[in-house]
């Protein structure tokens, strides 16, 4: 291995070292840090040439959001993330493709399928001749508050209201006593299968037709009262009214509010 005489570029110290690839530039790591300050020591894998720069700028200024960045990455032989990061550092914003406004028919389909997963709703829209992205479906369902207006429950919430396990509710569904539908998720059998969606009218039919299998000591009495006597199936929506305790009771009467159907 040859020996080289060198002079440090920072402090001017002279020295001699055994080197394979030429004389060193610095005498110590401290001098090297001071001498290389502000310079990159990492080799750049993807180099943007001036021609590439002008091409990226042209595409970002004239693009319509129909896959131009993907085509540009194939044209320049660069990964897409390199082009988007390069444009972001220079303040070039990609134009996003705007979806058309929702029609009344699409909203009806979305409201009727709101209990399904986005992929299931997308499939129903596609069968009707409409094309929407899953993200667009999620945002529209949230803005329209379709989930908060669903007249239905999951199998777990129904089990909590009846005071039983979820396996008991699954058994009722399997025997055909309790009607239920699937949400259309991608859950496998090892994950417990797809989620159940049970409408209020189906629960009401189960309570009326299979009263013998229900233990009313465990059931939520306020919930079952709203279910049987409230809404369109009963005498009207339930309301909360305040009932004053009798004069001969203590302050810890316990029942300050009761739900009754008006």
Secondary structure in CASP SS format (residue, H / E / C, confidence):
PFRMAT SS
TARGET T0000
AUTHOR 0000-0000-0000
METHOD secondary structure of the structure
MODEL  1
X C 1.00
X C 1.00
X E 1.00
X E 1.00
X E 1.00
X E 1.00
X E 1.00
X C 1.00
X C 1.00
X C 1.00
X C 1.00
X C 1.00
X C 1.00
X E 1.00
X E 1.00
X E 1.00
X E 1.00
X E 1.00
X C 1.00
X C 1.00
X C 1.00
X C 1.00
X C 1.00
X C 1.00
X C 1.00
X C 1.00
X C 1.00
X C 1.00
X H 1.00
X H 1.00
X H 1.00
X H 1.00
X H 1.00
X H 1.00
X H 1.00
X C 1.00
X C 1.00
X C 1.00
X C 1.00
X C 1.00
X C 1.00
X C 1.00
X C 1.00
X C 1.00
X C 1.00
X C 1.00
X C 1.00
X C 1.00
X C 1.00
X H 1.00
X H 1.00
X H 1.00
X H 1.00
X H 1.00
X H 1.00
X H 1.00
X H 1.00
X H 1.00
X H 1.00
X H 1.00
X H 1.00
X H 1.00
X C 1.00
X C 1.00
X C 1.00
X C 1.00
X C 1.00
X H 1.00
X H 1.00
X H 1.00
X H 1.00
X H 1.00
X H 1.00
X H 1.00
X H 1.00
X H 1.00
X C 1.00
X C 1.00
X C 1.00
X H 1.00
X H 1.00
X H 1.00
X H 1.00
X H 1.00
X H 1.00
X H 1.00
X H 1.00
X H 1.00
X H 1.00
X C 1.00
X C 1.00
X C 1.00
X C 1.00
X C 1.00
X C 1.00
X C 1.00
X C 1.00
X C 1.00
X C 1.00
X C 1.00
X C 1.00
X C 1.00
X C 1.00
X H 1.00
X H 1.00
X H 1.00
X H 1.00
X H 1.00
X H 1.00
X H 1.00
X H 1.00
X H 1.00
X C 1.00
X C 1.00
X C 1.00
X C 1.00
X C 1.00
X H 1.00
X H 1.00
X H 1.00
X H 1.00
X H 1.00
X H 1.00
X H 1.00
X H 1.00
X H 1.00
X H 1.00
X C 1.00
X C 1.00
X C 1.00
X C 1.00
X C 1.00
X C 1.00
X H 1.00
X H 1.00
X H 1.00
X H 1.00
X H 1.00
X H 1.00
X H 1.00
X H 1.00
X H 1.00
X H 1.00
X C 1.00
X C 1.00
X C 1.00
X C 1.00
X C 1.00
X C 1.00
X C 1.00
X C 1.00
X E 1.00
X E 1.00
X C 1.00
X H 1.00
X H 1.00
X H 1.00
X H 1.00
X H 1.00
X H 1.00
X H 1.00
X H 1.00
X C 1.00
X C 1.00
X C 1.00
X H 1.00
X H 1.00
X H 1.00
X H 1.00
X H 1.00
X H 1.00
X H 1.00
X H 1.00
X H 1.00
X H 1.00
X C 1.00
X C 1.00
X C 1.00
X C 1.00
X C 1.00
X E 1.00
X E 1.00
X C 1.00
X C 1.00
X C 1.00
X C 1.00
X C 1.00
X C 1.00
X H 1.00
X H 1.00
X H 1.00
X C 1.00
X C 1.00
X C 1.00
X C 1.00
X E 1.00
X E 1.00
X E 1.00
X E 1.00
X H 1.00
X H 1.00
X H 1.00
X H 1.00
X H 1.00
X H 1.00
X H 1.00
X H 1.00
X H 1.00
X H 1.00
X C 1.00
X H 1.00
X H 1.00
X H 1.00
X C 1.00
X C 1.00
X C 1.00
X C 1.00
X C 1.00
X C 1.00
X C 1.00
X H 1.00
X H 1.00
X H 1.00
X H 1.00
X H 1.00
X H 1.00
X H 1.00
X H 1.00
X H 1.00
X C 1.00
X C 1.00
X C 1.00
X C 1.00
X C 1.00
X C 1.00
X C 1.00
X C 1.00
X E 1.00
X E 1.00
X E 1.00
X E 1.00
X E 1.00
X C 1.00
X C 1.00
X C 1.00
X C 1.00
X C 1.00
X C 1.00
X C 1.00
X C 1.00
X C 1.00
X C 1.00
X C 1.00
X C 1.00
X C 1.00
X C 1.00
X E 1.00
X E 1.00
X E 1.00
X E 1.00
X E 1.00
X C 1.00
END
